[in-house]
Amino acid sequence: MIMLIAATLLYVLVIAICFTVIVKGHSLNFIEKRIKNVVVKETTVEDKDISEKEYHQAYEIVDDLAVVLECNNDMVKYNGVKSVFKRVEAFRDQKQHTEHEQAAPAAEETTKNKTANLWVVK
């Protein structure tokens, strides 16, 4: 009985390794591609449209970083990278803030529709 359980676990392990090799593998044949398509559901990343202003702002940040990294002085590089990093953080916060504002009206509608279920207890 123990040998049957051990053999079953060994087969399960071998099948799991085969699936892993198929999913992570390259140059797959037709059958392996079909198995991979069944096992892994491909999700496409939706590219969000960005405005021209945001594109140019991000381009300027990267361009300034390139100029800073071309310098020979290490202190100039250090201070320049710090300032570029602060600009990147501000840009990311600005982008997240605008996305949050767009999602806020939908959240307000759902809170208006809900009734209050909490009571204040003293």
Steps between C-alpha positions, in 0.01 A plus 500: 500500500782739586671421171180585311476839673870569438467406131190722463679794660799440274277503190331820617842658553617394153184640338540828691860529382390431140236773519756742641744420220226547241384831645851641534642329191609634163470350152191300591339257258127506413381280788709689756364833372143373538572385857659834578197689364269288717711535815597865464226742412678786327394839625581800291622807677282792411707798405356810652496806282717777633471861406763691308575711806572194716708343224716810461534539876622140534732546202654810661560311824678216318699748289612687813605168656711420194671841520571452869646152450739628233680720754838392631456642850346246738343763726325660201371155402382433854318830538360481148363149548341609829328793332385284207366242744299771677359610164408141416322462835309824441405389149382160626301659783341743255408212268353293783309801629335558161411129470354510851288805411360319198406198713356710786156580346421131463594439864280789615200354317541165671525660844182701440310184411605316814311543825683551826540172688723630778377653824694705752526321834607687811 
